[in-house]
Amino acid sequence: MSDVIESGRLHPVTVVRKAWVLISVIGWFVFDHRDIFAKVADKYGLWGPAALAAVMTTVFIAFVFASWRSTAFTLTADHLDYRYGLVWQVQRRIQLSQIRTVDIEHPLFGRPIGVRAMTFSTANGPTKLAYLGSRAANRLLEAVVVRTGASSAKRSDEGVVARVSATDLALSILLDAEIIMGLCIGGATSFVPFIISGHALTLGLALPWLRSAWHATGKRFPQYHGWIVREVEAGYRTESGLFNKSQYTWQRDRISSITVHQPLLWRSRNWVKVTGGIVGHKDLLLVPVTSRAQAEKMLVRIYGPEALKLLDNPVRVSPRARWCTLWWRGCAVSFTQDFAAGWRGLFLKQTVTLARITRVLGVHITQGPWQRLHNVAHVTLELPGGSHVSAVNRNTEEATQIARTVRSSVVRTALAGVPIARRATR
């Protein structure tokens, strides 16, 4: 067995925060049996309810203490173990050789007491270790970085690539036409029963709409507030949060695709949103709103100048595609020996997805009955993380040629033995 390098227990606030179920059960029990408490108070005075409260408090403290004793981490030379659970024991093991980046989150409720959350990014996705005290988090971070060479916020020479102001963020949320239309339609549908019947109870049907409205507008502002993109050794690090300070590291060698979105009402300001596909993630947000010029600079940093040349030469679909989609003028593709790009959307949102040919996992041609009638087909390039580049409603001969060319390029790269760039180990 490997020698233990670092071990300890998580911060007690971890268990208290997760004990909301027990707190809810105790609260429900007290409320449901309030008549019993009233009778005890009448018979024994204040000592009766005080004794019952002391018993429940003791049970709660005992549960929290036992849960905290069963929640711990252990770092060895080979792996990091994380175990938790009182009734159902769960143990997770992370191989140190698989750790690429380590990100630290500063939750709002934990800042006064120095609580941190650590996220370890591996090939299987992120694993979150929450919550640790500041000293324990710093010791564990240093130990992991020394033994893995993983990128961390403390050891990178950071340079700001993009910064989102609060004014631009608030205005971009209000000008998102797709969200506005969805909320208007949902709101009108939710309040129709109240308008027809006039019963106040029918307003309860609007609660799901209010929740959706909060997630689409109000929640996004504090979540994306202070958004900064920094270039670090491993790739890029995004930092954001008005209340909960969070960060995520984009590893340059794991970026499978970049998608640029431009909603309808953003076009007058030439704003775009940039998302990306990463192994283990389908659609991660890189920048919530930025200028197109800034987005193009980021594309050059990630993929090189050839990416911009690719975006300047979209090949539109043939006029026969208008029988298969209303927005056929917004569909286009562009291919080079190394890159592929696909355009979609014309009215509410225009999107373009860019990816390297070498990251393509599969090529699919789909053709429905209506498309077969008009001699068009879709070509889909599957990428790691679930993202894809689509060539929509291309002529059948062109779709076949695109698929053949991409497959040949992928096979040629595989036979040539061109490796995917890996992080440098220290």
RABELNOR-V302492 format. One record per backbone hydrogen bond with DSSP energy under -1.0 kcal/mol. NH is the residue of the N-H (numbers start at 1). CO is the residue of the C=O. If there is no record, write none. Layout:
BEGIN
nh: (NH;NH)
co: (CO;CO)
END
This chain:
BEGIN
nh: (5;6;8;11;14;16;17;18;23;24;25;26;27;28;29;30;31;32;33;34;37;38;39;40;41;42;43;44;45;50;51;52;53;54;55;56;57;58;59;60;61;62;63;64;65;66;67;68;69;70;71;72;73;74;75;76;80;81;82;83;84;90;92;94;96;98;100;102;103;105;106;114;115;116;117;118;119;120;121;122;125;127;129;132;137;138;139;140;141;142;143;144;145;146;147;148;149;151;158;161;162;164;169;170;171;172;173;174;175;177;180;181;182;183;184;185;186;187;188;189;190;191;195;196;197;198;203;204;205;206;207;210;211;212;213;214;215;216;217;219;221;223;224;225;227;228;229;230;231;232;236;237;238;239;240;241;242;245;246;248;250;252;254;256;257;258;259;260;261;262;264;267;271;272;273;274;275;276;277;278;279;281;284;286;287;290;292;295;296;297;298;299;300;301;302;303;304;307;309;310;311;312;313;315;317;321;322;323;324;325;330;331;332;333;334;336;340;341;342;343;344;350;351;352;353;354;355;357;359;360;361;362;364;366;372;373;374;376;377;378;379;380;381;382;383;386;389;391;394;396;399;400;401;402;403;404;405;406;407;408;409;410;411;412;413;414;415;416;418)
co: (75;75;73;131;11;12;13;14;19;20;21;22;23;24;25;26;27;28;29;31;33;34;35;36;37;38;39;40;41;46;47;48;49;50;51;52;53;54;55;56;57;58;59;60;61;62;63;64;65;66;68;83;8;81;6;79;94;74;92;72;90;84;82;80;78;95;121;151;119;117;245;111;110;132;105;129;103;127;101;125;122;120;118;116;133;134;135;136;137;138;139;140;141;142;143;144;145;100;156;229;229;227;165;166;167;168;169;170;171;175;176;177;178;179;180;181;182;183;184;185;186;187;191;192;193;194;200;201;202;203;204;206;207;208;209;210;211;212;213;214;217;219;220;221;224;239;162;237;159;235;250;230;248;228;246;225;222;106;240;238;236;234;251;277;277;354;275;352;273;350;348;264;266;290;261;287;259;284;257;281;254;278;276;274;274;272;270;291;292;293;294;295;296;297;298;299;300;304;305;306;307;308;310;333;331;318;319;320;321;321;327;328;343;315;341;339;355;334;353;332;351;262;344;260;342;258;340;338;356;357;382;382;380;378;368;369;370;371;394;366;391;364;389;362;387;383;381;379;377;375;395;396;397;398;399;400;401;402;403;404;405;406;407;408;409;410;411;412;413)
END
